[in-house]
Amino acid sequence: MGMTLVGKELIAKALMGDTFTNYNNTNACLGVGDSNVAFADTQTDLQAATNKLRKGMDATYPTRAVREITWKATFESADANWAWLENGVFNAASAGEMLARDVENLGTKASGAVWVFTKKGTIT
C-alpha cells in the first residue's frame, strides 16, 4: 500500500495526540478509479478524471489486528462500472485525506455486478 505524505502526517498527528479525522466506520471510505497514473506520495486523491467513486465501510469495518487494518466496502450493481485500476483509503466521502493509494488492475466491474472490495494495510 503506497502511503501518501498526508497519510504519514496523520500518523505523526496521532502519535502526538493532535486532532485529525479518524479512519473509522463513520468516516472511512474505499475509493476506486480507472487511472493507471503511477503512485506518487504527493497525491491527495485518485487520479481518474471522472471515473472514480468512494464508498463507505460495511458494518463492523475497518477492523484492526496486530499491525494490520482491514477496510471493506460494497460496490452495488450501479456503482463504479469501469476498469478498477487504482484504489485508495480516505477519511471522508468527498474531500478529506487520502491515507494511501495503490495502482493495480483489479478487473472491470460491469453493471449488475456487486463487488465487495477488501483492502488490508500492514504497519511495518
N, C-alpha and C positions, 0 to 999 in steps of 0.2 A: 504494500500500500504506500503510495507516494505521499508523504506528509508535506503539507504546504507550510510556508513561513507563518501564515496566520495560525495554523494548527500548532506549530511549535511555540508561538507566543501564547496561545491559550493554555498550553501545558505549563508554561512558566507562570502565568497568572494563577492557575490552580495551585501550584506549589507555594506561591506567595500569599494565597488567601485573597487575591484580588477578585473583583466581581467580573463575571462573564456569563454568557448564555450557555446553559448546560446542553449536552447531547443526550438528553433523557427521553422517555417515551412521549412527553408533551412536545418537545421541540425537535428532536432528531428526524432527519429525512434522508432517504437514499435517492440520489438523482442519477438518471441515465440520459445519454445523448448520443448523437450519431457522428461526432467529430473524432478523428484519429490524430489530432494535433498532439505532438509529443508532450509529455508531462514536463512542467517547469514549476519549481516550488513557489514561484511568484504568482501563480494563477489563483484567482479568487472565486472562479465559477467554472462550470463546464464550458467547453469551448464551442459547442454546437451553436450555430446562429439562431435556429428556430426549433429544431427537433430535440428538445430537452424537456425533462419533466422530473419533478421531485415528488416523492410520496412519503407520507408519514409512517411511523413504525406500526407494525402489527402489535396486538396486545402482548404485554409482558416483555417487549423488546425496547431498547437493547438489553442484552444480558452481559454479565461480566464473570469471567473465571480467572484463574491465575494468569496474569499478564495477557489476557485476551478479552476483547469486546466483540460481541456479535450483534449486528444490526440486521433487521428483517422487515421487508415491506412487500406488500402485494400490489402488483400492477394488473388492474382489471382488464376486461376484454377491449375496452375502448382506449386504454392508456398506452402511450409510448409505442405505437406500432411503426417501428422503424428498426434499422440496424443498431444494436446496442454496442457501440464502440468505445464508450467512455463511461465511467461512473464515479460518483463522489459521495462523501458523507458531509451533511450540512446540519446546522443547528437552527434552521428556520425553513419554512415552506417557500419563502422568497427572500431575497437579500440574505441577511445573516452571514455566517462564516463557514467556508469550506475547510474542513479538517484535513481531508486527503482526497486525491484524485488518482484513478488508475485508467490507463489506456489499454483495453483488451477487448477482443471481439467475443461477445457473449452470444452472438446469433442475432437473427432478425425476428422480432415478435410480430405476429400477424393479428389482424383484427379477429376477435372472437377467442383468442387465447388468453389465458390468465397465467401470468408468471409470478412466482414468489422468488424474490431476489434476497439472498442472504450474503452478507459481506462480513468477513472477520478481519479484525485488526489485532496484531500481536505487538506487545510492547517488548522491544529487545534492547 
